[in-house]
């Protein structure tokens, strides 16, 4: 087998980019390897910060996780990876002029990329259990025009749990298929389709995972490229050759390979199980009796009743309660979100609006006959260190969560 000089150079560069991008996989994707992963990625992080400061003149940048994958540090790190791969390609090409092809190295790279993409997709699939929670009362009380594009997407996904589950399956199935040699082409094809949709959503709704999702999409395309001709022939109805069996090595090597694969898959399964457990824990506690949007009819602070003036930034307009959280919407100004734990037995709410505990006591009114939950509420406590007394009534649940599913619709119900 002889590759053209252009193909050899392209392979060297692509191989080095892939190595730097996935390193030190599978560390970080397996249980109890986070610390070692952090140690091994420190040199690249340091080089990223040094490049940003001394080469690009961007000043000091942070590599600490923020929940965004499109930070300045991420862009600089990708630039550093490309520069290192280009330098490595030049050195490799000078030192290895006689080599005409790299079939074994290419085969090994395919295996690593298969597993990297598979583990990532399976993690994405499990993340769907908690990534898109049902819209909170605060979200439901927000004007559509005040939502960010990403907030709109999260609301759309979280409103339908069956669709969220379907999205997880769409990502999980190719992840499973990528783990085996005879099915990985089908897995890569499905992965390219799934990640293509994710990339489109990330770019269209300004979700800050554009770089990483694009890289995953390109990995799927790279895995498909050697089989593009066979795939096109199959789609056009032509006969395609069967995948040749993998060359077998000595029995001892084969046993070691199978043992290593079994250990890796077992560790991955344990990691996914831990993610599932964390997702269920994240969704607890269940919806309590005070869950919903409460309109403040009377608000007294420091012993003085405050009328509902639209210019009053201290007077409460609405109170949102759910699970472990709460939010206050004042008559004017931004919503204040904070942790709040309900104790129905003691009729108390452990609120932490400023990061420290401010206990509230509440008295529920008569229960609604249909839902069995109170429709009025009285709360006393302190808010940002100031005593308050609030009388509230429950706002009806919005149409978005009450419309439900209908097999028969004589006319479109588009509101």
VEXDREN-2710 file (C-alpha; in Angstrom, 1 decimal):
% VEXDREN-2710
k/r/px/py/pz
1/UNK/0.0/0.0/0.0
2/UNK/1.4/3.4/-1.0
3/UNK/-0.2/6.7/-0.1
4/UNK/0.4/9.9/-2.0
5/UNK/2.6/12.5/-0.3
6/UNK/-0.5/14.8/0.2
7/UNK/-2.4/12.0/1.9
8/UNK/0.5/11.2/4.2
9/UNK/0.8/14.8/5.3
10/UNK/-2.9/15.1/5.8
11/UNK/-2.9/11.9/7.9
12/UNK/0.0/13.1/10.1
13/UNK/-1.7/16.4/10.8
14/UNK/-5.1/14.9/11.4
15/UNK/-3.6/12.1/13.6
16/UNK/-1.8/14.7/15.8
17/UNK/-4.9/16.9/16.0
18/UNK/-7.0/13.9/17.1
19/UNK/-4.4/12.8/19.7
20/UNK/-4.2/16.3/21.2
21/UNK/-8.0/16.6/21.2
22/UNK/-8.9/13.4/22.9
23/UNK/-5.9/13.1/25.2
24/UNK/-5.9/11.6/27.8
25/UNK/-9.0/9.6/27.0
26/UNK/-10.3/7.3/28.5
27/UNK/-9.2/9.1/31.6
28/UNK/-11.8/11.5/32.7
29/UNK/-14.6/9.4/31.2
30/UNK/-14.1/6.6/33.7
31/UNK/-14.9/6.6/37.5
32/UNK/-12.2/7.9/39.9
33/UNK/-9.9/9.2/37.1
34/UNK/-10.8/12.9/37.3
35/UNK/-7.7/13.8/39.4
36/UNK/-5.3/12.1/37.1
37/UNK/-7.1/13.6/34.1
38/UNK/-6.6/17.1/35.6
39/UNK/-2.9/16.5/36.1
40/UNK/-2.3/15.3/32.6
41/UNK/-4.3/18.2/31.0
42/UNK/-2.5/20.9/33.0
43/UNK/0.4/21.4/30.5
44/UNK/-2.0/22.1/27.7
45/UNK/-4.0/24.5/29.9
46/UNK/-0.7/26.3/30.9
47/UNK/0.3/26.6/27.2
48/UNK/-3.1/27.9/26.4
49/UNK/-2.9/30.6/29.0
50/UNK/0.7/31.5/28.0
51/UNK/-0.3/31.8/24.3
52/UNK/-3.3/34.0/25.1
53/UNK/-1.1/36.3/27.2
54/UNK/2.2/36.5/25.4
55/UNK/1.4/35.7/21.8
56/UNK/-2.2/36.9/21.3
57/UNK/-2.1/39.8/23.8
58/UNK/-5.4/38.8/25.3
59/UNK/-4.2/39.2/28.9
60/UNK/-5.0/36.6/31.6
61/UNK/-7.7/34.1/30.7
62/UNK/-9.3/31.5/32.9
63/UNK/-9.5/27.8/32.0
64/UNK/-11.9/27.0/34.9
65/UNK/-15.2/25.4/33.9
66/UNK/-18.1/27.8/33.5
67/UNK/-20.6/25.6/31.8
68/UNK/-19.7/27.1/28.4
69/UNK/-17.7/25.2/25.8
70/UNK/-17.1/28.3/23.7
71/UNK/-14.9/30.4/26.0
72/UNK/-11.9/32.4/24.9
73/UNK/-9.7/29.7/26.5
74/UNK/-11.4/27.0/24.3
75/UNK/-10.8/29.0/21.1
76/UNK/-7.2/29.6/22.1
77/UNK/-6.7/26.0/23.1
78/UNK/-7.9/24.8/19.6
79/UNK/-5.5/27.3/18.0
80/UNK/-2.7/25.8/20.2
81/UNK/-3.7/22.3/19.2
82/UNK/-3.6/23.2/15.5
83/UNK/-0.2/24.9/15.9
84/UNK/1.3/21.9/17.7
85/UNK/-0.1/19.5/15.2
86/UNK/1.4/21.6/12.3
87/UNK/4.8/21.7/14.0
88/UNK/4.6/18.0/14.7
89/UNK/3.6/17.3/11.1
90/UNK/6.7/19.1/9.8
91/UNK/9.0/17.2/12.2
92/UNK/7.3/13.9/11.5
93/UNK/7.5/14.4/7.7
94/UNK/11.3/15.3/7.9
95/UNK/12.1/12.3/10.1
96/UNK/9.9/9.7/8.4
97/UNK/10.5/10.3/4.7
98/UNK/10.7/6.7/3.7
99/UNK/7.3/5.6/5.1
100/UNK/4.7/5.2/2.3
101/UNK/1.6/4.5/4.4
102/UNK/0.3/4.1/8.0
103/UNK/-2.4/1.4/7.9
104/UNK/-1.8/0.1/11.4
105/UNK/-1.7/3.6/12.9
106/UNK/-4.8/4.6/11.0
107/UNK/-6.6/1.5/12.3
108/UNK/-5.6/2.2/15.9
109/UNK/-6.7/5.8/15.5
110/UNK/-10.1/4.6/14.2
111/UNK/-10.6/2.4/17.3
112/UNK/-9.7/5.3/19.7
113/UNK/-12.0/7.7/17.9
114/UNK/-14.8/5.1/17.9
115/UNK/-14.6/4.7/21.6
116/UNK/-14.2/8.4/22.3
117/UNK/-17.3/9.2/20.3
118/UNK/-19.2/6.3/21.7
119/UNK/-18.5/7.3/25.3
120/UNK/-19.4/10.9/24.6
121/UNK/-22.7/10.0/22.9
122/UNK/-23.6/7.6/25.7
123/UNK/-22.9/10.4/28.3
124/UNK/-25.0/12.8/26.2
125/UNK/-27.8/10.2/26.2
126/UNK/-27.8/9.7/30.0
127/UNK/-27.5/13.5/30.5
128/UNK/-31.0/13.8/28.9
129/UNK/-32.4/12.5/32.1
130/UNK/-31.5/15.8/33.8
131/UNK/-30.4/18.2/31.1
132/UNK/-33.8/19.5/30.2
133/UNK/-36.0/19.6/33.3
134/UNK/-39.7/20.6/33.1
135/UNK/-40.1/24.4/32.9
136/UNK/-40.0/25.9/36.4
137/UNK/-42.7/28.3/37.6
138/UNK/-40.2/31.1/37.0
139/UNK/-39.7/30.1/33.4
140/UNK/-43.5/29.7/32.9
141/UNK/-44.0/33.2/34.2
142/UNK/-41.5/34.7/31.9
143/UNK/-42.5/36.4/28.7
144/UNK/-41.4/34.6/25.6
145/UNK/-39.8/37.8/24.3
146/UNK/-37.6/38.0/27.4
147/UNK/-36.2/34.5/26.9
148/UNK/-32.7/34.0/25.4
149/UNK/-32.5/31.7/22.4
150/UNK/-30.9/29.1/24.6
151/UNK/-33.7/29.5/27.2
152/UNK/-36.3/29.0/24.5
153/UNK/-34.6/25.8/23.3
154/UNK/-34.4/24.5/26.9
155/UNK/-38.1/25.3/27.5
156/UNK/-39.0/23.6/24.2
157/UNK/-37.1/20.4/25.2
158/UNK/-38.1/20.3/28.8
159/UNK/-41.8/20.8/28.0
160/UNK/-42.0/17.3/26.5
161/UNK/-40.3/14.6/28.5
162/UNK/-41.1/11.9/25.9
163/UNK/-39.3/13.9/23.2
164/UNK/-36.3/14.4/25.5
165/UNK/-36.2/10.6/26.1
166/UNK/-36.4/10.1/22.3
167/UNK/-33.4/12.5/21.8
168/UNK/-31.5/10.5/24.3
169/UNK/-32.2/7.3/22.5
170/UNK/-31.1/8.9/19.2
171/UNK/-27.7/9.7/20.8
172/UNK/-27.4/6.4/22.7
173/UNK/-28.1/4.0/19.9
174/UNK/-25.1/5.1/17.7
175/UNK/-23.0/5.2/20.9
176/UNK/-23.7/1.5/21.4
177/UNK/-23.1/0.6/17.7
178/UNK/-19.7/2.3/17.7
179/UNK/-18.4/-0.1/20.3
180/UNK/-18.2/-3.0/17.9
181/UNK/-16.3/-3.2/14.7
182/UNK/-19.0/-4.8/12.5
183/UNK/-21.6/-2.1/13.5
184/UNK/-19.4/1.0/13.9
185/UNK/-20.1/2.3/10.3
186/UNK/-23.8/2.3/11.0
187/UNK/-23.1/3.9/14.4
188/UNK/-20.9/6.6/12.8
189/UNK/-23.7/7.3/10.2
190/UNK/-26.3/7.7/12.9
191/UNK/-23.9/9.7/15.0
192/UNK/-23.2/12.1/12.1
193/UNK/-27.0/12.6/11.7
194/UNK/-27.6/13.1/15.4
195/UNK/-24.7/15.4/15.9
196/UNK/-25.5/17.3/12.7
197/UNK/-28.9/18.1/14.3
198/UNK/-27.2/19.1/17.6
199/UNK/-24.7/21.3/15.8
200/UNK/-27.6/23.0/14.0
201/UNK/-29.5/23.6/17.2
202/UNK/-26.3/24.9/19.0
203/UNK/-25.6/27.4/16.2
204/UNK/-29.3/28.4/15.7
205/UNK/-30.1/28.9/19.4
206/UNK/-26.7/30.3/20.5
207/UNK/-25.9/27.3/22.8
208/UNK/-22.3/27.6/23.9
209/UNK/-21.3/24.1/22.9
210/UNK/-20.7/25.0/19.2
211/UNK/-17.0/24.0/19.1
212/UNK/-17.3/20.7/20.9
213/UNK/-20.4/19.5/19.1
214/UNK/-18.8/20.4/15.7
215/UNK/-15.7/18.4/16.7
216/UNK/-17.9/15.4/17.5
217/UNK/-19.7/15.7/14.2
218/UNK/-16.3/15.9/12.4
219/UNK/-15.1/12.7/14.2
220/UNK/-18.2/10.9/12.9
221/UNK/-17.5/12.2/9.4
222/UNK/-13.9/11.0/9.7
223/UNK/-15.0/7.6/10.7
224/UNK/-17.4/7.5/7.7
225/UNK/-15.0/8.8/5.1
226/UNK/-13.2/5.5/4.3
227/UNK/-16.6/3.9/3.7
228/UNK/-18.2/6.7/1.8
229/UNK/-18.2/4.8/-1.5
230/UNK/-19.7/1.7/-0.1
231/UNK/-22.4/3.7/1.7
232/UNK/-23.3/5.6/-1.5
233/UNK/-23.5/2.3/-3.4
234/UNK/-25.7/0.8/-0.8
235/UNK/-28.0/3.8/-0.8
236/UNK/-28.3/3.5/-4.6
237/UNK/-29.2/-0.1/-4.4
238/UNK/-25.8/-1.6/-5.6
239/UNK/-24.2/-4.6/-4.0
240/UNK/-21.5/-3.8/-1.5
241/UNK/-18.8/-6.2/-0.2
242/UNK/-19.0/-7.7/3.3
243/UNK/-16.7/-6.2/5.9
244/UNK/-13.7/-8.5/6.0
245/UNK/-13.0/-10.2/9.3
246/UNK/-10.4/-8.7/11.6
247/UNK/-7.0/-10.3/11.3
248/UNK/-6.5/-12.5/14.4
249/UNK/-3.3/-12.5/16.4
250/UNK/-1.8/-14.9/18.9
251/UNK/-4.4/-16.4/21.3
252/UNK/-2.7/-14.7/24.3
253/UNK/-3.0/-11.3/22.6
254/UNK/-6.6/-11.9/21.7
255/UNK/-7.5/-12.8/25.3
256/UNK/-5.7/-9.7/26.6
257/UNK/-7.5/-7.6/24.1
258/UNK/-10.9/-9.0/25.1
259/UNK/-10.1/-8.6/28.8
260/UNK/-9.1/-5.0/28.3
261/UNK/-12.3/-4.3/26.3
262/UNK/-14.4/-5.9/29.0
263/UNK/-12.8/-3.9/31.7
264/UNK/-13.1/-0.7/29.7
265/UNK/-16.8/-1.3/29.0
266/UNK/-17.5/-2.3/32.6
267/UNK/-15.9/0.9/33.8
268/UNK/-17.9/2.9/31.3
269/UNK/-21.1/1.2/32.4
270/UNK/-20.3/2.1/36.0
271/UNK/-19.7/5.7/35.1
272/UNK/-23.0/5.8/33.2
273/UNK/-24.8/4.2/36.2
274/UNK/-23.3/6.9/38.4
275/UNK/-24.6/9.6/36.0
276/UNK/-28.1/8.1/36.0
277/UNK/-28.0/8.0/39.9
278/UNK/-26.9/11.6/40.0
279/UNK/-29.6/12.6/37.5
280/UNK/-32.3/11.0/39.7
281/UNK/-30.9/12.7/42.8
282/UNK/-30.9/16.0/40.9
283/UNK/-34.6/15.6/40.1
284/UNK/-35.6/15.0/43.8
285/UNK/-37.5/16.1/45.8
286/UNK/-40.8/15.5/44.0
287/UNK/-43.2/18.3/43.3
288/UNK/-44.6/19.6/46.6
289/UNK/-48.0/21.1/47.4
290/UNK/-46.9/24.7/47.0
291/UNK/-45.3/24.2/43.6
292/UNK/-46.4/27.0/41.3
293/UNK/-46.8/30.7/40.7
294/UNK/-48.2/32.8/43.6
295/UNK/-49.5/36.3/43.1
296/UNK/-48.8/38.6/46.1
297/UNK/-52.0/40.4/47.2
298/UNK/-50.6/42.0/50.3
299/UNK/-46.9/42.7/51.2
300/UNK/-45.8/44.2/54.4
301/UNK/-42.1/44.9/55.2
302/UNK/-40.7/46.6/58.3
303/UNK/-44.3/46.9/59.5
304/UNK/-45.4/49.0/56.5
305/UNK/-47.7/47.8/53.8
306/UNK/-46.4/48.5/50.3
307/UNK/-49.0/49.1/47.6
308/UNK/-48.5/47.4/44.3
309/UNK/-46.8/50.2/42.5
310/UNK/-45.1/49.4/39.2
311/UNK/-42.1/51.5/40.2
312/UNK/-41.5/49.7/43.5
313/UNK/-38.4/47.5/43.2
314/UNK/-38.8/46.1/46.8
315/UNK/-42.5/45.1/46.8
316/UNK/-43.1/41.5/45.7
317/UNK/-45.3/41.0/42.7
318/UNK/-45.1/37.2/42.5
319/UNK/-43.4/34.3/44.3
320/UNK/-42.4/31.1/42.4
321/UNK/-41.9/27.9/44.3
322/UNK/-40.7/24.5/43.1
323/UNK/-38.6/21.5/44.3
324/UNK/-35.5/23.0/46.0
325/UNK/-35.9/26.5/44.6
326/UNK/-37.8/29.7/44.8
327/UNK/-37.8/33.1/43.0
328/UNK/-39.2/36.5/43.8
329/UNK/-40.4/38.7/41.0
330/UNK/-40.6/42.3/42.3
331/UNK/-42.9/44.9/40.8
332/UNK/-39.8/46.3/39.0
333/UNK/-36.4/44.8/38.4
334/UNK/-35.0/41.4/37.8
335/UNK/-36.2/38.1/39.2
336/UNK/-34.3/37.0/42.4
337/UNK/-33.7/33.2/42.4
338/UNK/-32.5/31.3/45.4
339/UNK/-32.5/27.9/47.2
340/UNK/-35.6/27.1/49.3
341/UNK/-36.4/23.8/51.0
342/UNK/-40.0/23.1/52.0
343/UNK/-40.8/21.3/55.3
344/UNK/-44.5/20.4/55.1
345/UNK/-44.6/18.9/58.5
346/UNK/-43.4/22.1/60.3
347/UNK/-44.8/24.4/57.6
348/UNK/-41.5/26.1/57.2
349/UNK/-39.4/27.1/54.2
350/UNK/-35.6/27.3/54.6
351/UNK/-34.9/30.2/52.2
352/UNK/-31.4/31.3/51.2
353/UNK/-31.9/34.5/49.1
354/UNK/-28.5/36.0/49.9
355/UNK/-26.6/32.7/50.4
356/UNK/-27.5/32.5/54.1
357/UNK/-30.5/30.9/55.8
358/UNK/-33.6/33.1/56.4
359/UNK/-36.4/30.8/57.8
360/UNK/-40.0/31.4/56.7
361/UNK/-43.2/30.1/58.1
362/UNK/-46.2/29.6/56.0
363/UNK/-49.9/29.0/56.5
364/UNK/-51.8/27.4/53.6
365/UNK/-55.4/28.2/52.9
366/UNK/-58.2/26.0/51.8
367/UNK/-57.3/23.2/49.4
368/UNK/-58.6/23.2/45.9
369/UNK/-61.2/20.4/45.4
370/UNK/-59.7/19.4/42.0
371/UNK/-56.0/19.4/42.8
372/UNK/-56.0/19.0/46.6
373/UNK/-53.5/21.8/46.9
374/UNK/-54.0/25.2/48.7
375/UNK/-55.1/28.1/46.7
376/UNK/-54.1/30.8/49.2
377/UNK/-51.0/31.3/51.3
378/UNK/-49.6/33.4/54.1
379/UNK/-45.8/33.7/54.6
380/UNK/-43.9/35.4/57.4
381/UNK/-40.1/35.7/57.6
382/UNK/-37.2/37.8/56.6
383/UNK/-36.0/38.6/53.1
384/UNK/-32.5/40.1/52.8
385/UNK/-32.5/40.7/56.5
386/UNK/-35.8/42.6/56.6
387/UNK/-39.0/41.2/58.2
388/UNK/-42.0/40.7/55.8
389/UNK/-45.5/39.4/55.8
390/UNK/-47.0/38.3/52.5
391/UNK/-50.5/37.1/51.5
392/UNK/-50.7/35.3/48.2
393/UNK/-53.1/33.4/45.9
394/UNK/-52.2/30.7/43.5
395/UNK/-52.2/31.6/39.8
396/UNK/-53.7/29.0/37.5
397/UNK/-51.2/26.7/35.8
398/UNK/-50.4/28.0/32.3
399/UNK/-51.7/26.3/29.1
400/UNK/-48.2/25.0/28.2
401/UNK/-48.3/22.4/31.0
402/UNK/-52.1/21.8/31.1
403/UNK/-52.9/21.3/27.4
404/UNK/-51.7/17.8/27.3
405/UNK/-51.8/15.3/24.4
406/UNK/-54.8/14.8/22.0
407/UNK/-55.2/12.0/19.5
408/UNK/-58.1/13.9/17.8
409/UNK/-58.0/17.6/17.0
410/UNK/-60.8/18.9/14.7
411/UNK/-59.0/22.2/14.3
412/UNK/-55.4/23.2/15.2
413/UNK/-55.1/24.4/18.8
414/UNK/-52.4/27.0/18.2
415/UNK/-52.3/29.7/20.8
END
